[in-house]
C-alpha cells in the first residue's frame, strides 16, 4: 500500500503549516474582495454563505468521519482494500447526493433568497455556489480516507491549491466585478469558490488514484454503503441542527439592526463588517486549533479504546494548554492593537472598534474548538451538539432582544457569554468522563501573564517617533510578539533561564 503513516503531532504540524498558508492567502483574497465590494457587498456575500455551509456540513461531516474511522480500523487489521472500497463508495454516494442538492439549490435559489434571506440579490450568489456542492461533498470522502490513513499531506496540498486558484480567479475577474452592480459583483466573486473547489478535488483525486492494494475486499459495496450511511447519519443530523441555528443567527441579525433604527443597507453593511471583516481576523489562530482538534480525535480515541486514560489526559491537557495560551495571547494583541490593525486593513469601515470589542471571544473560542475535537475523540458527539445549540440559543436571544436596544454591543456580548458557557460545560463533561485534572497554572495563570505583557509593550510603542501608521503598527506588533515570545519561552520551559545560564558557565569551565 502506498502510504506513509504519521504521528498525530506530525499530522497536526503539517495541517497547521498548510492552514497558515491557506489563511494568509485567504486574507489576501478577502481584503481584496472587501475593497472591491465594500461593507454592503461583503454583507450580501455573508448572507448567502450560511445556506451553502448548511448543505455542505450536513453532507460531508458525518461521511468524512465515518470513512476516516473505517479506514483506520481496516488498516489496523491489514485490510487495505476494504478501506479503499469504503472511500470509493462514499465518493459515489456524496457525488450523487451532492448533485441532487446542487440542483435543488439552483431551482429554489430565488425562493430562498427572497423568502428566507430577505434579499433577492443573494439569488445570483446562490446560483454560483450550487455547482460547488457535489465537488466539495465528493472530495470530503477522499479526505476522510487520508485522515484515517494518518496521511494529511494530500489534504494540506489541496487546501493550498484551492486558495491559489481562488485568488487567481478573483484577480482575473476584478475589472468585471468593479464595473457590475452589487448583486452581479458578488456572484462573479463567488465563482472563485467553484474553481477553487475543483482544484481541491483534482489534487486529492490524483493522490487517491495512486493508492493501491493487492488483496481482495472482504465486504460488499451494498454493505459498505449501508454501514457508512448508518454511522454518518447521527453526525450529519447534529451538524444540520448546529448549521441551521448558525444560519438563523446570520439571517435575523440584519433584521434586528433594522429594528434598532438602521436602514436595510446599513444593516447589511454591519453584517459585512462583523462576519466578513472582523470575524476572519478573530478566527485566524484557529488554523492551529483546528489542526490540533482534527488530529486529536484519533489520538484520544486510540488511547481511550485501550483504557489508557493517563495518556489520553496527558494529550488533552497539553492541547488545552495550547488553546488557552492562544486565547489569552490573541486577546492581548487584539485588545491593544485591534483598532489600529482593523482600520489599517479595512480603511474607513470602522472595523477596528469591532475587533477590539470582540477580542474577549479569543479567550474561549480556540479552547472550544479543541474541546469539540476531544469530545469527538471520546465518541460523545451528541453532547457537543447540545452545548453548541445552547450557545446559539443564547446568542440568538441577545440578537433578538438586545440588538434593537444596544446595537452591535449586544451581539458581541451575547457571543462572548455563549461561547464561555459552552467552554465551561464542555470542560465539566471532559473532566467527568476522563478524570482530567484541572491545571490552572498552565491553562490560565501563565497565559494571562503573557497576555498582560502586551499592554505595556503596546503603550511603549505608542510613543515611538514614527509618523507612518503602517510602520507604527509594524513596530508595535514586532515589540508585542517579541515580548510574548520571550515570556512563553521563559515560563513554559521546564528549566529556568538562570539555571540554564549557570549550566552553560559550568560546561565552559
Buried (B, 14 or more C-beta within 10 A) or exposed (E): BEBEEBEBEBBBBBBBBBBBBBBEBBBBBBBBBBBBBBBBBBBBBBBBBBBBBBBBBBBBBBBBBBBBBBBBBBBEEEBBBBBBBBBBBBBEBBBEBBBEBBEBBBEEBBEBBBEBBBBEBBBBBBBBBBBBBBBBBBBBBBBBBBBBBBBBBBBBBBBBBBBBBBBBBBEEBBEEBEEBEBBBBBBBBBBBBBBBBBBBBBBBBEBBEEBEBEEEBEBEEEEBBEBBBEBBEBBBBBBBBBBBBBBBBBBBBBBBBBBBEBEBBBBBBBBBBBBBBBBBBBBBBBBBBBBBBBBBBBBBBBBBEEEEBEBBBEBBBBBBBBBBBBBBBBBBBBBBBBBBBBBBBBEEBBBBBBBBBBBBBBBBBBBBBBBBBBBBBBBBBEBBBBBBBBBBEBBBBBBBEBBBEBBBBBBBBBBBBBBBBBBEBBBEBBBEBBEBEEBEEBBBBBBBEBBEBBEEBBEBBEEEEBEEEEEBBBBBBEBBBEBBEEBBEEBEEEEEEEEEEEEEEEEEE
